[in-house]
Amino acid sequence: MGEGGAGILFGVTVPPGRGGRSLPGGKTGAGAALTLAVCFWVILVWRWDRVVAAPGAGLEERLALATLILMGMASLTWAWWWRRRGRGVGGREGPWAGALRTFGENRMAVVGVAGVVLFHLVALLAPFLAPYDPAFQGDLLTRRLVGPSSQHLLGTDPFARDILSRLIYGARVSLSIALLAVSIAITIGTTLGAAAGYLGGTVDSLVMRLVDAVLAFPRLVLLIVVVALFQPSLTVIILILGLTQWPHVTRIVRGEVLSLREREFILAARALGLSRRRIIFRHVIPNVLAPVIVAATLGIGDTIVLEAVLSFLGLGVQEPIASWGRMVSGGREHLLGAWWVATFPGIVIVLAVMAFNLAGDGLRDALDPRIRG
């Protein structure tokens, strides 16, 4: 099926651009819109009873309903946008369009983004997708450590809880911790790196010595010690992971800013009398976002692993909250007799980290003009 045929969605066709130029990621965009539409209708029909009851239920159910509605709207909007772009493409290609085209041509990167989107949709739609309540305990005499079956697709854990349901709800916890922790790290690292690279002198020396001091400690050991000093909670884990990840971002941003601060547009901003703060936040930081985005994407996978390690050691998320690392920890005593308890959460962790790493590698290749050519 060609680019135009692949984009047929609710009667909307996504044609190729004029002059023989195809849209950046045209097949990818059309396929994504079609996939969203199919998922929307499958969930709507399959879980109609839960969808109807969602408006009067709790916050989680209303959030899932809003996500489902946005999926349907996004599929239509995406198809319409690609059709409009197809009619108007022509002339010189902008840098972001070129990056999008390069990214769309990288199949592994597209697979990674698809995986990232899938994991987030599963987390947001958990009330519609999970077969059971993640904290529901069945009969311990008959339903404990039951293998995969038609009633429990991935089996049950030592407390007779459905593993598939806990995996789906665990995506919320693990992904939320990773996203919030990386957001903290990116904010601190970008601000300090931009200030150190642009101001130089004493500020640069102080920031880089602080970076060296943080990096001098083994990160995992530092995490274990700090978390052990406090009562383990989601807030503590997020803060600790975020406050130990920023030095790498600081180094990346500082290096980019050092190459930017003598550029013509920065010199022109100085000549116009703009304040240092305005130059940093309005002109410097926006021009270093590409490597920051890549660092954030790769950092999320790293943070998922660290959260899983802490939970495995009993210093992370506590029962009865479901997280992937905690589920692996709960199954380590049953690896021989009930392999599914720890195996399936471990596989999910590997797939999630691979998805974020593939997406990060694709972004790095697409946003680097030396690689893109």
C-alpha positions in Angstrom: 0.0 0.0 0.0 1.4 3.4 -1.0 1.6 6.5 1.1 -1.7 7.8 -0.1 -3.5 4.5 0.4 -2.0 4.0 3.9 -3.5 7.2 5.1 -7.2 6.3 4.4 -8.9 6.9 7.7 -12.7 7.5 8.1 -12.8 8.6 4.4 -9.7 10.9 4.8 -6.8 10.1 2.5 -3.2 11.2 3.2 -1.6 12.0 -0.2 2.1 12.5 -0.8 3.4 16.0 -1.2 3.6 17.9 -4.4 6.5 17.8 -6.8 7.3 14.2 -5.9 8.3 15.1 -2.3 6.7 12.9 0.3 5.7 14.1 3.7 8.1 13.8 6.6 7.2 10.4 8.0 4.1 10.3 5.8 3.6 6.5 6.2 4.3 6.7 9.9 1.9 9.5 10.5 -0.9 7.8 8.5 -0.2 4.5 10.2 -0.3 6.1 13.7 -3.6 7.8 13.0 -5.1 4.5 11.8 -3.7 2.6 14.8 -5.2 5.2 17.2 -8.6 4.9 15.5 -8.6 1.1 15.7 -7.5 1.1 19.4 -10.2 3.7 20.2 -13.0 1.6 18.7 -11.7 -1.7 20.2 -11.6 -0.3 23.7 -15.0 1.5 23.2 -16.7 -1.7 22.2 -14.8 -4.1 24.5 -15.2 -2.0 27.7 -18.4 -0.2 26.9 -19.8 -0.8 30.4 -16.8 0.8 32.1 -16.7 3.7 29.7 -20.4 4.5 30.4 -19.8 4.3 34.1 -16.6 6.4 34.0 -18.2 9.9 34.3 -19.7 9.1 37.7 -16.7 7.2 39.0 -13.4 8.4 40.5 -10.6 10.5 39.1 -8.7 7.6 37.5 -11.8 6.5 35.5 -12.5 10.1 34.4 -8.9 10.5 33.3 -9.1 7.3 31.3 -12.3 8.5 29.7 -10.6 11.8 28.7 -7.7 9.9 27.3 -10.0 7.7 25.2 -11.9 10.7 23.8 -8.6 12.4 23.0 -7.4 9.2 21.2 -10.5 9.4 18.9 -10.1 13.1 18.3 -6.3 12.7 17.7 -6.8 10.1 15.1 -9.1 12.3 13.1 -7.0 15.4 13.6 -3.8 13.6 12.6 -5.3 12.3 9.4 -6.7 15.8 8.5 -3.3 17.4 9.3 -1.4 15.0 7.1 -3.9 15.5 4.3 -3.5 19.3 4.6 0.3 19.0 4.7 0.2 16.8 1.7 -1.4 19.6 -0.3 0.9 22.3 0.9 4.3 20.7 0.9 6.8 22.2 -1.5 9.7 24.5 -1.6 12.5 24.6 0.9 12.3 22.2 3.9 12.7 23.6 7.4 15.1 22.2 9.9 12.4 20.6 12.1 10.7 19.1 9.0 14.1 17.6 7.9 14.6 16.2 11.4 11.1 14.7 11.3 11.8 13.2 7.9 15.1 11.7 9.1 13.4 10.3 12.2 10.6 8.8 10.2 13.1 7.0 8.0 14.7 5.3 11.0 12.5 2.3 11.6 13.9 1.3 14.9 13.4 4.9 16.2 9.7 4.7 15.0 9.3 1.4 16.8 10.8 3.0 20.0 8.3 5.9 19.8 5.5 3.5 19.2 6.5 1.6 22.3 6.7 4.7 24.4 3.3 5.9 23.3 1.9 2.4 23.9 3.2 2.3 27.5 1.8 5.7 28.3 -1.6 4.8 26.8 -1.7 1.6 28.8 -1.0 3.6 31.9 -3.6 6.2 31.2 -6.3 3.7 30.2 -5.6 1.3 33.1 -9.2 1.3 34.5 -10.5 0.2 31.1 -7.7 -2.3 30.3 -7.0 -4.1 33.6 -9.2 -7.2 34.1 -9.2 -6.8 37.9 -8.5 -4.3 40.6 -4.7 -4.4 41.2 -5.2 -4.8 45.0 -7.9 -7.4 44.8 -6.9 -10.7 46.5 -8.5 -13.9 45.5 -8.8 -17.0 47.5 -5.4 -17.7 48.9 -6.1 -21.5 49.0 -7.1 -21.9 45.4 -5.9 -18.8 43.5 -2.4 -18.2 45.0 0.5 -18.6 42.5 -1.8 -19.8 39.7 0.0 -20.0 36.3 -1.2 -18.2 33.2 -4.7 -19.3 32.3 -7.8 -17.9 30.5 -8.9 -16.4 33.8 -5.6 -14.9 34.7 -3.6 -14.4 31.4 -0.3 -13.8 33.2 -1.0 -15.8 36.4 -1.3 -14.6 40.0 1.2 -13.6 42.6 1.7 -15.0 46.2 -1.2 -12.9 47.4 -3.6 -14.2 44.7 -3.5 -10.9 42.8 -3.8 -10.7 39.0 -0.3 -10.0 37.6 -1.6 -8.5 34.3 -3.7 -6.0 36.3 -0.8 -5.1 38.5 1.5 -4.7 35.4 -1.0 -2.3 33.8 -1.4 -0.2 37.0 2.4 -0.5 37.7 3.0 1.3 34.4 1.5 4.4 36.0 3.8 4.4 39.0 7.0 3.5 37.2 6.5 5.9 34.3 5.3 8.7 36.6 8.4 8.4 38.8 10.7 8.3 35.7 9.0 11.3 34.0 8.9 13.5 37.1 12.4 12.6 38.2 13.8 13.4 34.7 11.8 16.6 34.6 13.5 17.7 37.8 16.9 16.7 36.5 16.4 18.4 33.2 15.2 21.7 34.8 18.2 21.8 37.2 20.8 20.6 34.7 19.7 23.0 31.9 19.6 26.0 34.2 22.9 25.4 35.8 24.6 24.3 32.5 23.4 27.4 30.7 24.5 29.7 33.5 27.9 28.1 33.8 28.5 28.1 30.0 27.3 31.7 29.4 28.6 33.4 32.5 31.9 31.5 32.8 34.5 32.5 35.4 33.6 31.9 39.1 30.1 30.7 38.3 31.4 28.1 35.8 34.0 26.9 38.3 31.6 26.6 41.2 29.0 24.7 39.1 31.5 22.3 37.6 33.1 21.6 41.0 29.6 20.8 42.3 29.0 18.5 39.3 32.3 16.7 40.0 31.4 16.3 43.6 28.1 14.7 42.8 29.6 12.4 40.2 32.4 11.3 42.5 29.9 9.2 44.6 28.6 6.0 43.1 25.1 6.8 42.1 23.4 3.6 43.2 25.2 3.6 46.5 24.2 7.3 47.1 20.6 6.5 46.2 20.5 3.5 48.6 22.0 5.5 51.5 19.7 8.6 51.0 16.5 6.6 50.5 17.4 4.5 53.6 17.6 7.6 55.7 14.0 8.5 54.9 10.7 6.7 54.9 10.4 5.3 51.4 7.6 7.1 49.5 6.9 8.2 45.9 7.8 11.8 46.7 11.2 10.8 48.2 12.0 8.5 45.4 11.2 11.1 42.7 13.2 13.8 44.5 16.2 11.6 45.1 16.3 10.2 41.5 15.9 13.7 40.1 18.5 15.4 42.3 21.1 12.8 41.4 20.7 12.8 37.6 21.2 16.5 36.7 25.0 16.6 36.5 25.1 14.8 33.2 22.6 17.2 31.7 24.6 20.1 33.1 27.7 19.0 31.3 25.9 18.6 28.0 24.2 22.0 28.2 27.4 23.7 29.3 29.3 22.4 26.3 26.6 23.5 23.9 26.4 27.0 25.4 30.2 27.5 25.2 29.8 27.1 21.4 26.8 29.4 21.3 27.8 32.4 23.4 30.1 33.8 20.7 27.6 33.4 17.9 26.3 36.5 16.0 22.8 36.5 17.4 24.1 36.3 21.0 26.5 39.2 20.3 23.7 41.2 18.8 21.5 40.6 21.9 24.4 41.9 24.0 24.8 44.9 21.8 21.1 45.7 22.2 21.6 45.8 26.0 19.5 42.8 26.9 20.0 41.4 30.4 22.0 38.2 30.9 18.9 36.5 32.3 16.9 37.4 29.2 19.7 36.2 26.9 20.0 32.9 28.7 16.3 32.1 28.9 15.1 33.6 25.6 18.1 33.0 23.3 20.5 30.4 24.7 18.4 27.7 26.3 16.0 27.4 23.3 19.0 26.7 21.0 20.2 23.8 23.2 16.9 22.0 23.5 17.8 19.3 20.9 20.5 17.6 23.1 18.4 18.2 26.2 15.5 16.3 24.6 17.7 13.4 23.7 19.2 13.3 27.2 15.8 13.4 28.7 14.6 10.5 26.6 17.6 8.3 27.4 17.4 9.4 31.0 13.9 8.0 31.4 15.0 4.5 30.6 17.9 4.8 33.1 15.5 6.1 35.8 13.0 3.2 35.2 15.9 0.8 35.9 17.0 2.6 39.0 13.5 2.7 40.4 13.2 -1.0 39.7 16.5 -1.6 41.5 15.4 0.4 44.6 12.0 -1.4 44.7 13.7 -4.7 44.3 15.9 -3.9 47.3 12.8 -2.9 49.3 13.7 0.8 49.4 11.3 1.9 46.7 7.6 1.7 46.2 5.9 -0.1 49.1 3.0 -2.5 49.1 0.2 -2.5 48.2 1.2 0.0 45.4 2.1 -1.8 42.3 5.4 -1.0 40.5 7.4 -3.2 38.1 10.4 -3.3 40.3 8.3 -4.2 43.4 6.7 -7.0 41.4 10.1 -8.5 40.4 11.1 -8.3 44.1 7.9 -10.1 45.2 8.6 -13.0 42.8 12.3 -13.6 43.5 11.5 -16.3 46.1 9.4 -18.2 43.6 11.6 -18.2 40.5 11.5 -22.0 40.3 8.0 -22.9 41.3 6.2 -19.8 39.9 8.5 -18.2 37.3 5.7 -16.0 35.9 5.6 -13.8 39.0 9.0 -12.1 38.3 9.5 -12.9 34.6 6.7 -10.9 33.1 7.5 -7.7 35.1 11.1 -8.1 34.1 10.2 -8.4 30.5 8.1 -5.3 30.7 11.0 -3.3 32.2 13.3 -4.5 29.5 10.8 -3.5 26.7 10.1 -0.1 28.3 13.8 0.7 28.6 14.5 -0.5 25.0 11.6 1.7 23.7 13.0 4.9 25.4 16.5 4.1 24.3 15.5 3.5 20.7 13.5 6.7 20.6 16.4 8.6 22.2 18.9 7.2 19.7 16.6 8.2 16.8 16.1 11.7 18.2 19.9 12.1 18.5 20.4 11.1 14.9 17.6 13.2 13.6 18.5 16.4 15.6 22.2 16.3 14.9 22.8 18.1 11.6 26.2 16.4 11.2 24.6 13.0 11.1 21.5 14.1 9.2 23.6 15.8 6.5 
